[in-house]
C-alpha cells in the first residue's frame, strides 16, 4: 500500500527540520571538529589527486 504523496512530503520535511535543529545545537568543539575535517579532506584531495 503506497503512502499519499503529501503525507510522504510531510515526513521528509519533518526529518529535514530535525536535522537542521540538531546542527544548530552542536557544541563549539563539534563545529570546530567539522571545520578541521572539511579542511583536512580538501587538503588531502588537493595533494593526492
mmCIF entry with sequence, helices, sheets and N, C-alpha, C, O atoms, coordinates in Angstrom:
data_MODEL
# 
_entry.id   MODEL 
# 
_entity.id                         1 
_entity.type                       polymer 
_entity.pdbx_number_of_molecules   1 
# 
_entity_poly.entity_id                      1 
_entity_poly.type                           'polypeptide(L)' 
_entity_poly.nstd_linkage                   no 
_entity_poly.nstd_monomer                   no 
_entity_poly.pdbx_seq_one_letter_code       
;(UNK)(UNK)(UNK)(UNK)(UNK)(UNK)(UNK)(UNK)(UNK)(UNK)(UNK)(UNK)(UNK)(UNK)(UNK)(UNK)
(UNK)(UNK)(UNK)(UNK)(UNK)(UNK)(UNK)(UNK)(UNK)(UNK)(UNK)(UNK)(UNK)(UNK)(UNK)(UNK)
(UNK)(UNK)(UNK)(UNK)(UNK)(UNK)(UNK)(UNK)(UNK)(UNK)(UNK)(UNK)(UNK)(UNK)(UNK)(UNK)
(UNK)
;
_entity_poly.pdbx_seq_one_letter_code_can   XXXXXXXXXXXXXXXXXXXXXXXXXXXXXXXXXXXXXXXXXXXXXXXXX 
_entity_poly.pdbx_strand_id                 A 
# 
loop_
_entity_poly_seq.entity_id 
_entity_poly_seq.num 
_entity_poly_seq.mon_id 
_entity_poly_seq.hetero 
1 1  UNK n 
1 2  UNK n 
1 3  UNK n 
1 4  UNK n 
1 5  UNK n 
1 6  UNK n 
1 7  UNK n 
1 8  UNK n 
1 9  UNK n 
1 10 UNK n 
1 11 UNK n 
1 12 UNK n 
1 13 UNK n 
1 14 UNK n 
1 15 UNK n 
1 16 UNK n 
1 17 UNK n 
1 18 UNK n 
1 19 UNK n 
1 20 UNK n 
1 21 UNK n 
1 22 UNK n 
1 23 UNK n 
1 24 UNK n 
1 25 UNK n 
1 26 UNK n 
1 27 UNK n 
1 28 UNK n 
1 29 UNK n 
1 30 UNK n 
1 31 UNK n 
1 32 UNK n 
1 33 UNK n 
1 34 UNK n 
1 35 UNK n 
1 36 UNK n 
1 37 UNK n 
1 38 UNK n 
1 39 UNK n 
1 40 UNK n 
1 41 UNK n 
1 42 UNK n 
1 43 UNK n 
1 44 UNK n 
1 45 UNK n 
1 46 UNK n 
1 47 UNK n 
1 48 UNK n 
1 49 UNK n 
# 
_struct_asym.id          A 
_struct_asym.entity_id   1 
# 
loop_
_struct_conf.conf_type_id 
_struct_conf.id 
_struct_conf.pdbx_PDB_helix_id 
_struct_conf.beg_label_comp_id 
_struct_conf.beg_label_asym_id 
_struct_conf.beg_label_seq_id 
_struct_conf.pdbx_beg_PDB_ins_code 
_struct_conf.end_label_comp_id 
_struct_conf.end_label_asym_id 
_struct_conf.end_label_seq_id 
_struct_conf.pdbx_end_PDB_ins_code 
_struct_conf.beg_auth_comp_id 
_struct_conf.beg_auth_asym_id 
_struct_conf.beg_auth_seq_id 
_struct_conf.end_auth_comp_id 
_struct_conf.end_auth_asym_id 
_struct_conf.end_auth_seq_id 
_struct_conf.pdbx_PDB_helix_class 
_struct_conf.details 
_struct_conf.pdbx_PDB_helix_length 
HELX_P HELX_P1 AA1 UNK A 5  ? UNK A 24 ? UNK A 5  UNK A 24 1 ? 20 
HELX_P HELX_P2 AA2 UNK A 28 ? UNK A 48 ? UNK A 28 UNK A 48 1 ? 21 
# 
_struct_conf_type.id          HELX_P 
_struct_conf_type.criteria    ? 
_struct_conf_type.reference   ? 
# 
loop_
_atom_site.group_PDB 
_atom_site.id 
_atom_site.type_symbol 
_atom_site.label_atom_id 
_atom_site.label_alt_id 
_atom_site.label_comp_id 
_atom_site.label_asym_id 
_atom_site.label_entity_id 
_atom_site.label_seq_id 
_atom_site.pdbx_PDB_ins_code 
_atom_site.Cartn_x 
_atom_site.Cartn_y 
_atom_site.Cartn_z 
_atom_site.occupancy 
_atom_site.B_iso_or_equiv 
_atom_site.pdbx_formal_charge 
_atom_site.auth_seq_id 
_atom_site.auth_comp_id 
_atom_site.auth_asym_id 
_atom_site.auth_atom_id 
_atom_site.pdbx_PDB_model_num 
ATOM 1   N N  . UNK A 1 1  ? 0.855  -1.168 0.000  1.00 0.00 ? 1  UNK A N  1 
ATOM 2   C CA . UNK A 1 1  ? 0.000  0.000  0.000  1.00 0.00 ? 1  UNK A CA 1 
ATOM 3   C C  . UNK A 1 1  ? 0.903  1.234  0.000  1.00 0.00 ? 1  UNK A C  1 
ATOM 4   O O  . UNK A 1 1  ? 1.771  1.368  0.863  1.00 0.00 ? 1  UNK A O  1 
ATOM 5   N N  . UNK A 1 2  ? 0.705  2.126  -0.955 1.00 0.00 ? 2  UNK A N  1 
ATOM 6   C CA . UNK A 1 2  ? 1.580  3.299  -1.027 1.00 0.00 ? 2  UNK A CA 1 
ATOM 7   C C  . UNK A 1 2  ? 0.987  4.476  -0.257 1.00 0.00 ? 2  UNK A C  1 
ATOM 8   O O  . UNK A 1 2  ? -0.226 4.617  -0.096 1.00 0.00 ? 2  UNK A O  1 
ATOM 9   N N  . UNK A 1 3  ? 1.891  5.288  0.194  1.00 0.00 ? 3  UNK A N  1 
ATOM 10  C CA . UNK A 1 3  ? 1.536  6.442  1.006  1.00 0.00 ? 3  UNK A CA 1 
ATOM 11  C C  . UNK A 1 3  ? 1.150  7.612  0.104  1.00 0.00 ? 3  UNK A C  1 
ATOM 12  O O  . UNK A 1 3  ? 1.660  7.736  -1.010 1.00 0.00 ? 3  UNK A O  1 
ATOM 13  N N  . UNK A 1 4  ? 0.273  8.446  0.574  1.00 0.00 ? 4  UNK A N  1 
ATOM 14  C CA . UNK A 1 4  ? -0.128 9.636  -0.166 1.00 0.00 ? 4  UNK A CA 1 
ATOM 15  C C  . UNK A 1 4  ? 1.079  10.557 -0.311 1.00 0.00 ? 4  UNK A C  1 
ATOM 16  O O  . UNK A 1 4  ? 1.803  10.767 0.662  1.00 0.00 ? 4  UNK A O  1 
ATOM 17  N N  . UNK A 1 5  ? 1.313  11.113 -1.504 1.00 0.00 ? 5  UNK A N  1 
ATOM 18  C CA . UNK A 1 5  ? 2.498  11.960 -1.720 1.00 0.00 ? 5  UNK A CA 1 
ATOM 19  C C  . UNK A 1 5  ? 2.619  13.136 -0.743 1.00 0.00 ? 5  UNK A C  1 
ATOM 20  O O  . UNK A 1 5  ? 3.727  13.487 -0.336 1.00 0.00 ? 5  UNK A O  1 
ATOM 21  N N  . UNK A 1 6  ? 1.513  13.732 -0.373 1.00 0.00 ? 6  UNK A N  1 
ATOM 22  C CA . UNK A 1 6  ? 1.566  14.861 0.570  1.00 0.00 ? 6  UNK A CA 1 
ATOM 23  C C  . UNK A 1 6  ? 2.010  14.388 1.951  1.00 0.00 ? 6  UNK A C  1 
ATOM 24  O O  . UNK A 1 6  ? 2.739  15.097 2.646  1.00 0.00 ? 6  UNK A O  1 
ATOM 25  N N  . UNK A 1 7  ? 1.580  13.208 2.346  1.00 0.00 ? 7  UNK A N  1 
ATOM 26  C CA . UNK A 1 7  ? 1.984  12.669 3.643  1.00 0.00 ? 7  UNK A CA 1 
ATOM 27  C C  . UNK A 1 7  ? 3.476  12.331 3.620  1.00 0.00 ? 7  UNK A C  1 
ATOM 28  O O  . UNK A 1 7  ? 4.185  12.571 4.598  1.00 0.00 ? 7  UNK A O  1 
ATOM 29  N N  . UNK A 1 8  ? 3.946  11.779 2.514  1.00 0.00 ? 8  UNK A N  1 
ATOM 30  C CA . UNK A 1 8  ? 5.369  11.465 2.391  1.00 0.00 ? 8  UNK A CA 1 
ATOM 31  C C  . UNK A 1 8  ? 6.192  12.747 2.463  1.00 0.00 ? 8  UNK A C  1 
ATOM 32  O O  . UNK A 1 8  ? 7.224  12.777 3.134  1.00 0.00 ? 8  UNK A O  1 
ATOM 33  N N  . UNK A 1 9  ? 5.754  13.800 1.788  1.00 0.00 ? 9  UNK A N  1 
ATOM 34  C CA . UNK A 1 9  ? 6.478  15.070 1.818  1.00 0.00 ? 9  UNK A CA 1 
ATOM 35  C C  . UNK A 1 9  ? 6.490  15.655 3.219  1.00 0.00 ? 9  UNK A C  1 
ATOM 36  O O  . UNK A 1 9  ? 7.475  16.268 3.630  1.00 0.00 ? 9  UNK A O  1 
ATOM 37  N N  . UNK A 1 10 ? 5.405  15.470 3.952  1.00 0.00 ? 10 UNK A N  1 
ATOM 38  C CA . UNK A 1 10 ? 5.338  15.939 5.333  1.00 0.00 ? 10 UNK A CA 1 
ATOM 39  C C  . UNK A 1 10 ? 6.382  15.229 6.195  1.00 0.00 ? 10 UNK A C  1 
ATOM 40  O O  . UNK A 1 10 ? 7.022  15.855 7.040  1.00 0.00 ? 10 UNK A O  1 
ATOM 41  N N  . UNK A 1 11 ? 6.554  13.928 5.982  1.00 0.00 ? 11 UNK A N  1 
ATOM 42  C CA . UNK A 1 11 ? 7.568  13.175 6.726  1.00 0.00 ? 11 UNK A CA 1 
ATOM 43  C C  . UNK A 1 11 ? 8.975  13.662 6.369  1.00 0.00 ? 11 UNK A C  1 
ATOM 44  O O  . UNK A 1 11 ? 9.829  13.823 7.240  1.00 0.00 ? 11 UNK A O  1 
ATOM 45  N N  . UNK A 1 12 ? 9.194  13.889 5.098  1.00 0.00 ? 12 UNK A N  1 
ATOM 46  C CA . UNK A 1 12 ? 10.505 14.372 4.643  1.00 0.00 ? 12 UNK A CA 1 
ATOM 47  C C  . UNK A 1 12 ? 10.798 15.732 5.257  1.00 0.00 ? 12 UNK A C  1 
ATOM 48  O O  . UNK A 1 12 ? 11.902 15.963 5.749  1.00 0.00 ? 12 UNK A O  1 
ATOM 49  N N  . UNK A 1 13 ? 9.825  16.634 5.235  1.00 0.00 ? 13 UNK A N  1 
ATOM 50  C CA . UNK A 1 13 ? 10.001 17.967 5.817  1.00 0.00 ? 13 UNK A CA 1 
ATOM 51  C C  . UNK A 1 13 ? 10.311 17.875 7.310  1.00 0.00 ? 13 UNK A C  1 
ATOM 52  O O  . UNK A 1 13 ? 11.130 18.636 7.825  1.00 0.00 ? 13 UNK A O  1 
ATOM 53  N N  . UNK A 1 14 ? 9.659  16.951 7.999  1.00 0.00 ? 14 UNK A N  1 
ATOM 54  C CA . UNK A 1 14 ? 9.902  16.769 9.430  1.00 0.00 ? 14 UNK A CA 1 
ATOM 55  C C  . UNK A 1 14 ? 11.332 16.305 9.688  1.00 0.00 ? 14 UNK A C  1 
ATOM 56  O O  . UNK A 1 14 ? 11.988 16.787 10.611 1.00 0.00 ? 14 UNK A O  1 
ATOM 57  N N  . UNK A 1 15 ? 11.811 15.379 8.881  1.00 0.00 ? 15 UNK A N  1 
ATOM 58  C CA . UNK A 1 15 ? 13.180 14.883 9.036  1.00 0.00 ? 15 UNK A CA 1 
ATOM 59  C C  . UNK A 1 15 ? 14.185 15.989 8.763  1.00 0.00 ? 15 UNK A C  1 
ATOM 60  O O  . UNK A 1 15 ? 15.163 16.131 9.497  1.00 0.00 ? 15 UNK A O  1 
ATOM 61  N N  . UNK A 1 16 ? 13.958 16.773 7.720  1.00 0.00 ? 16 UNK A N  1 
ATOM 62  C CA . UNK A 1 16 ? 14.860 17.879 7.386  1.00 0.00 ? 16 UNK A CA 1 
ATOM 63  C C  . UNK A 1 16 ? 14.903 18.880 8.536  1.00 0.00 ? 16 UNK A C  1 
ATOM 64  O O  . UNK A 1 16 ? 15.974 19.357 8.907  1.00 0.00 ? 16 UNK A O  1 
ATOM 65  N N  . UNK A 1 17 ? 13.751 19.192 9.091  1.00 0.00 ? 17 UNK A N  1 
ATOM 66  C CA . UNK A 1 17 ? 13.672 20.144 10.207 1.00 0.00 ? 17 UNK A CA 1 
ATOM 67  C C  . UNK A 1 17 ? 14.444 19.611 11.427 1.00 0.00 ? 17 UNK A C  1 
ATOM 68  O O  . UNK A 1 17 ? 15.162 20.364 12.085 1.00 0.00 ? 17 UNK A O  1 
ATOM 69  N N  . UNK A 1 18 ? 14.297 18.333 11.720 1.00 0.00 ? 18 UNK A N  1 
ATOM 70  C CA . UNK A 1 18 ? 15.008 17.738 12.850 1.00 0.00 ? 18 UNK A CA 1 
ATOM 71  C C  . UNK A 1 18 ? 16.517 17.766 12.629 1.00 0.00 ? 18 UNK A C  1 
ATOM 72  O O  . UNK A 1 18 ? 17.272 18.026 13.565 1.00 0.00 ? 18 UNK A O  1 
ATOM 73  N N  . UNK A 1 19 ? 16.961 17.505 11.411 1.00 0.00 ? 19 UNK A N  1 
ATOM 74  C CA . UNK A 1 19 ? 18.393 17.547 11.099 1.00 0.00 ? 19 UNK A CA 1 
ATOM 75  C C  . UNK A 1 19 ? 18.935 18.965 11.262 1.00 0.00 ? 19 UNK A C  1 
ATOM 76  O O  . UNK A 1 19 ? 20.019 19.154 11.814 1.00 0.00 ? 19 UNK A O  1 
ATOM 77  N N  . UNK A 1 20 ? 18.190 19.962 10.785 1.00 0.00 ? 20 UNK A N  1 
ATOM 78  C CA . UNK A 1 20 ? 18.628 21.357 10.915 1.00 0.00 ? 20 UNK A CA 1 
ATOM 79  C C  . UNK A 1 20 ? 18.717 21.763 12.384 1.00 0.00 ? 20 UNK A C  1 
ATOM 80  O O  . UNK A 1 20 ? 19.658 22.450 12.779 1.00 0.00 ? 20 UNK A O  1 
ATOM 81  N N  . UNK A 1 21 ? 17.752 21.345 13.190 1.00 0.00 ? 21 UNK A N  1 
ATOM 82  C CA . UNK A 1 21 ? 17.772 21.666 14.616 1.00 0.00 ? 21 UNK A CA 1 
ATOM 83  C C  . UNK A 1 21 ? 18.965 21.006 15.305 1.00 0.00 ? 21 UNK A C  1 
ATOM 84  O O  . UNK A 1 21 ? 19.592 21.612 16.174 1.00 0.00 ? 21 UNK A O  1 
ATOM 85  N N  . UNK A 1 22 ? 19.279 19.773 14.923 1.00 0.00 ? 22 UNK A N  1 
ATOM 86  C CA . UNK A 1 22 ? 20.421 19.079 15.511 1.00 0.00 ? 22 UNK A CA 1 
ATOM 87  C C  . UNK A 1 22 ? 21.723 19.796 15.154 1.00 0.00 ? 22 UNK A C  1 
ATOM 88  O O  . UNK A 1 22 ? 22.614 19.908 15.996 1.00 0.00 ? 22 UNK A O  1 
ATOM 89  N N  . UNK A 1 23 ? 21.840 20.276 13.930 1.00 0.00 ? 23 UNK A N  1 
ATOM 90  C CA . UNK A 1 23 ? 23.037 21.012 13.528 1.00 0.00 ? 23 UNK A CA 1 
ATOM 91  C C  . UNK A 1 23 ? 23.183 22.311 14.314 1.00 0.00 ? 23 UNK A C  1 
ATOM 92  O O  . UNK A 1 23 ? 24.296 22.705 14.663 1.00 0.00 ? 23 UNK A O  1 
ATOM 93  N N  . UNK A 1 24 ? 22.073 22.971 14.590 1.00 0.00 ? 24 UNK A N  1 
ATOM 94  C CA . UNK A 1 24 ? 22.106 24.224 15.348 1.00 0.00 ? 24 UNK A CA 1 
ATOM 95  C C  . UNK A 1 24 ? 22.503 24.006 16.808 1.00 0.00 ? 24 UNK A C  1 
ATOM 96  O O  . UNK A 1 24 ? 23.039 24.913 17.445 1.00 0.00 ? 24 UNK A O  1 
ATOM 97  N N  . UNK A 1 25 ? 22.244 22.810 17.341 1.00 0.00 ? 25 UNK A N  1 
ATOM 98  C CA . UNK A 1 25 ? 22.536 22.522 18.749 1.00 0.00 ? 25 UNK A CA 1 
ATOM 99  C C  . UNK A 1 25 ? 23.959 22.011 18.969 1.00 0.00 ? 25 UNK A C  1 
ATOM 100 O O  . UNK A 1 25 ? 24.343 21.743 20.107 1.00 0.00 ? 25 UNK A O  1 
ATOM 101 N N  . UNK A 1 26 ? 24.745 21.871 17.906 1.00 0.00 ? 26 UNK A N  1 
ATOM 102 C CA . UNK A 1 26 ? 26.105 21.359 18.069 1.00 0.00 ? 26 UNK A CA 1 
ATOM 103 C C  . UNK A 1 26 ? 26.940 22.294 18.938 1.00 0.00 ? 26 UNK A C  1 
ATOM 104 O O  . UNK A 1 26 ? 26.765 23.512 18.917 1.00 0.00 ? 26 UNK A O  1 
ATOM 105 N N  . UNK A 1 27 ? 27.840 21.702 19.692 1.00 0.00 ? 27 UNK A N  1 
ATOM 106 C CA . UNK A 1 27 ? 28.724 22.491 20.543 1.00 0.00 ? 27 UNK A CA 1 
ATOM 107 C C  . UNK A 1 27 ? 29.834 23.119 19.705 1.00 0.00 ? 27 UNK A C  1 
ATOM 108 O O  . UNK A 1 27 ? 30.019 22.772 18.538 1.00 0.00 ? 27 UNK A O  1 
ATOM 109 N N  . UNK A 1 28 ? 30.562 24.039 20.309 1.00 0.00 ? 28 UNK A N  1 
ATOM 110 C CA . UNK A 1 28 ? 31.679 24.695 19.619 1.00 0.00 ? 28 UNK A CA 1 
ATOM 111 C C  . UNK A 1 28 ? 32.735 23.683 19.198 1.00 0.00 ? 28 UNK A C  1 
ATOM 112 O O  . UNK A 1 28 ? 33.297 23.785 18.108 1.00 0.00 ? 28 UNK A O  1 
ATOM 113 N N  . UNK A 1 29 ? 33.003 22.709 20.057 1.00 0.00 ? 29 UNK A N  1 
ATOM 114 C CA . UNK A 1 29 ? 34.020 21.709 19.720 1.00 0.00 ? 29 UNK A CA 1 
ATOM 115 C C  . UNK A 1 29 ? 33.567 20.828 18.555 1.00 0.00 ? 29 UNK A C  1 
ATOM 116 O O  . UNK A 1 29 ? 34.389 20.410 17.739 1.00 0.00 ? 29 UNK A O  1 
ATOM 117 N N  . UNK A 1 30 ? 32.283 20.547 18.474 1.00 0.00 ? 30 UNK A N  1 
ATOM 118 C CA . UNK A 1 30 ? 31.774 19.771 17.341 1.00 0.00 ? 30 UNK A CA 1 
ATOM 119 C C  . UNK A 1 30 ? 31.879 20.564 16.040 1.00 0.00 ? 30 UNK A C  1 
ATOM 120 O O  . UNK A 1 30 ? 32.224 20.014 14.993 1.00 0.00 ? 30 UNK A O  1 
ATOM 121 N N  . UNK A 1 31 ? 31.582 21.848 16.115 1.00 0.00 ? 31 UNK A N  1 
ATOM 122 C CA . UNK A 1 31 ? 31.703 22.704 14.924 1.00 0.00 ? 31 UNK A CA 1 
ATOM 123 C C  . UNK A 1 31 ? 33.168 22.813 14.486 1.00 0.00 ? 31 UNK A C  1 
ATOM 124 O O  . UNK A 1 31 ? 33.467 22.780 13.292 1.00 0.00 ? 31 UNK A O  1 
ATOM 125 N N  . UNK A 1 32 ? 34.072 22.943 15.453 1.00 0.00 ? 32 UNK A N  1 
ATOM 126 C CA . UNK A 1 32 ? 35.495 23.010 15.144 1.00 0.00 ? 32 UNK A CA 1 
ATOM 127 C C  . UNK A 1 32 ? 35.960 21.700 14.504 1.00 0.00 ? 32 UNK A C  1 
ATOM 128 O O  . UNK A 1 32 ? 36.697 21.714 13.518 1.00 0.00 ? 32 UNK A O  1 
ATOM 129 N N  . UNK A 1 33 ? 35.533 20.590 15.059 1.00 0.00 ? 33 UNK A N  1 
ATOM 130 C CA . UNK A 1 33 ? 35.910 19.288 14.501 1.00 0.00 ? 33 UNK A CA 1 
ATOM 131 C C  . UNK A 1 33 ? 35.411 19.145 13.063 1.00 0.00 ? 33 UNK A C  1 
ATOM 132 O O  . UNK A 1 33 ? 36.122 18.606 12.215 1.00 0.00 ? 33 UNK A O  1 
ATOM 133 N N  . UNK A 1 34 ? 34.214 19.615 12.787 1.00 0.00 ? 34 UNK A N  1 
ATOM 134 C CA . UNK A 1 34 ? 33.692 19.576 11.418 1.00 0.00 ? 34 UNK A CA 1 
ATOM 135 C C  . UNK A 1 34 ? 34.542 20.424 10.485 1.00 0.00 ? 34 UNK A C  1 
ATOM 136 O O  . UNK A 1 34 ? 34.845 20.009 9.366  1.00 0.00 ? 34 UNK A O  1 
ATOM 137 N N  . UNK A 1 35 ? 34.927 21.614 10.942 1.00 0.00 ? 35 UNK A N  1 
ATOM 138 C CA . UNK A 1 35 ? 35.746 22.503 10.119 1.00 0.00 ? 35 UNK A CA 1 
ATOM 139 C C  . UNK A 1 35 ? 37.114 21.883 9.838  1.00 0.00 ? 35 UNK A C  1 
ATOM 140 O O  . UNK A 1 35 ? 37.611 21.956 8.714  1.00 0.00 ? 35 UNK A O  1 
ATOM 141 N N  . UNK A 1 36 ? 37.720 21.272 10.856 1.00 0.00 ? 36 UNK A N  1 
ATOM 142 C CA . UNK A 1 36 ? 39.017 20.615 10.673 1.00 0.00 ? 36 UNK A CA 1 
ATOM 143 C C  . UNK A 1 36 ? 38.867 19.463 9.675  1.00 0.00 ? 36 UNK A C  1 
ATOM 144 O O  . UNK A 1 36 ? 39.720 19.277 8.806  1.00 0.00 ? 36 UNK A O  1 
ATOM 145 N N  . UNK A 1 37 ? 37.807 18.710 9.798  1.00 0.00 ? 37 UNK A N  1 
ATOM 146 C CA . UNK A 1 37 ? 37.569 17.596 8.884  1.00 0.00 ? 37 UNK A CA 1 
ATOM 147 C C  . UNK A 1 37 ? 37.392 18.054 7.446  1.00 0.00 ? 37 UNK A C  1 
ATOM 148 O O  . UNK A 1 37 ? 37.905 17.422 6.522  1.00 0.00 ? 37 UNK A O  1 
ATOM 149 N N  . UNK A 1 38 ? 36.676 19.140 7.256  1.00 0.00 ? 38 UNK A N  1 
ATOM 150 C CA . UNK A 1 38 ? 36.487 19.679 5.904  1.00 0.00 ? 38 UNK A CA 1 
ATOM 151 C C  . UNK A 1 38 ? 37.823 20.149 5.343  1.00 0.00 ? 38 UNK A C  1 
ATOM 152 O O  . UNK A 1 38 ? 38.148 19.873 4.187  1.00 0.00 ? 38 UNK A O  1 
ATOM 153 N N  . UNK A 1 39 ? 38.592 20.853 6.154  1.00 0.00 ? 39 UNK A N  1 
ATOM 154 C CA . UNK A 1 39 ? 39.900 21.336 5.704  1.00 0.00 ? 39 UNK A CA 1 
ATOM 155 C C  . UNK A 1 39 ? 40.827 20.174 5.383  1.00 0.00 ? 39 UNK A C  1 
ATOM 156 O O  . UNK A 1 39 ? 41.455 20.153 4.325  1.00 0.00 ? 39 UNK A O  1 
ATOM 157 N N  . UNK A 1 40 ? 40.917 19.217 6.282  1.00 0.00 ? 40 UNK A N  1 
ATOM 158 C CA . UNK A 1 40 ? 41.814 18.079 6.076  1.00 0.00 ? 40 UNK A CA 1 
ATOM 159 C C  . UNK A 1 40 ? 41.409 17.289 4.840  1.00 0.00 ? 40 UNK A C  1 
ATOM 160 O O  . UNK A 1 40 ? 42.265 16.843 4.076  1.00 0.00 ? 40 UNK A O  1 
ATOM 161 N N  . UNK A 1 41 ? 40.126 17.117 4.645  1.00 0.00 ? 41 UNK A N  1 
ATOM 162 C CA . UNK A 1 41 ? 39.654 16.401 3.464  1.00 0.00 ? 41 UNK A CA 1 
ATOM 163 C C  . UNK A 1 41 ? 39.980 17.129 2.184  1.00 0.00 ? 41 UNK A C  1 
ATOM 164 O O  . UNK A 1 41 ? 40.380 16.506 1.201  1.00 0.00 ? 41 UNK A O  1 
ATOM 165 N N  . UNK A 1 42 ? 39.814 18.452 2.177  1.00 0.00 ? 42 UNK A N  1 
ATOM 166 C CA . UNK A 1 42 ? 40.108 19.208 0.962  1.00 0.00 ? 42 UNK A CA 1 
ATOM 167 C C  . UNK A 1 42 ? 41.614 19.246 0.717  1.00 0.00 ? 42 UNK A C  1 
ATOM 168 O O  . UNK A 1 42 ? 42.036 19.219 -0.439 1.00 0.00 ? 42 UNK A O  1 
ATOM 169 N N  . UNK A 1 43 ? 42.439 19.309 1.764  1.00 0.00 ? 43 UNK A N  1 
ATOM 170 C CA . UNK A 1 43 ? 43.880 19.298 1.614  1.00 0.00 ? 43 UNK A CA 1 
ATOM 171 C C  . UNK A 1 43 ? 44.334 17.959 1.034  1.00 0.00 ? 43 UNK A C  1 
ATOM 172 O O  . UNK A 1 43 ? 45.194 17.912 0.154  1.00 0.00 ? 43 UNK A O  1 
ATOM 173 N N  . UNK A 1 44 ? 43.752 16.885 1.532  1.00 0.00 ? 44 UNK A N  1 
ATOM 174 C CA . UNK A 1 44 ? 44.089 15.555 1.035  1.00 0.00 ? 44 UNK A CA 1 
ATOM 175 C C  . UNK A 1 44 ? 43.769 15.452 -0.456 1.00 0.00 ? 44 UNK A C  1 
ATOM 176 O O  . UNK A 1 44 ? 44.572 14.930 -1.229 1.00 0.00 ? 44 UNK A O  1 
ATOM 177 N N  . UNK A 1 45 ? 42.609 15.943 -0.856 1.00 0.00 ? 45 UNK A N  1 
ATOM 178 C CA . UNK A 1 45 ? 42.220 15.874 -2.261 1.00 0.00 ? 45 UNK A CA 1 
ATOM 179 C C  . UNK A 1 45 ? 43.143 16.708 -3.132 1.00 0.00 ? 45 UNK A C  1 
ATOM 180 O O  . UNK A 1 45 ? 43.463 16.303 -4.250 1.00 0.00 ? 45 UNK A O  1 
ATOM 181 N N  . UNK A 1 46 ? 43.580 17.867 -2.645 1.00 0.00 ? 46 UNK A N  1 
ATOM 182 C CA . UNK A 1 46 ? 44.470 18.716 -3.425 1.00 0.00 ? 46 UNK A CA 1 
ATOM 183 C C  . UNK A 1 46 ? 45.839 18.078 -3.605 1.00 0.00 ? 46 UNK A C  1 
ATOM 184 O O  . UNK A 1 46 ? 46.451 18.210 -4.665 1.00 0.00 ? 46 UNK A O  1 
ATOM 185 N N  . UNK A 1 47 ? 46.316 17.396 -2.592 1.00 0.00 ? 47 UNK A N  1 
ATOM 186 C CA . UNK A 1 47 ? 47.677 16.844 -2.628 1.00 0.00 ? 47 UNK A CA 1 
ATOM 187 C C  . UNK A 1 47 ? 47.763 15.489 -3.324 1.00 0.00 ? 47 UNK A C  1 
ATOM 188 O O  . UNK A 1 47 ? 48.792 15.162 -3.915 1.00 0.00 ? 47 UNK A O  1 
ATOM 189 N N  . UNK A 1 48 ? 46.709 14.709 -3.260 1.00 0.00 ? 48 UNK A N  1 
ATOM 190 C CA . UNK A 1 48 ? 46.814 13.329 -3.704 1.00 0.00 ? 48 UNK A CA 1 
ATOM 191 C C  . UNK A 1 48 ? 45.902 12.988 -4.862 1.00 0.00 ? 48 UNK A C  1 
ATOM 192 O O  . UNK A 1 48 ? 45.585 11.817 -5.070 1.00 0.00 ? 48 UNK A O  1 
ATOM 193 N N  . UNK A 1 49 ? 45.478 13.967 -5.612 1.00 0.00 ? 49 UNK A N  1 
ATOM 194 C CA . UNK A 1 49 ? 44.651 13.650 -6.786 1.00 0.00 ? 49 UNK A CA 1 
ATOM 195 C C  . UNK A 1 49 ? 45.387 13.951 -8.058 1.00 0.00 ? 49 UNK A C  1 
ATOM 196 O O  . UNK A 1 49 ? 44.848 13.746 -9.146 1.00 0.00 ? 49 UNK A O  1 
# 
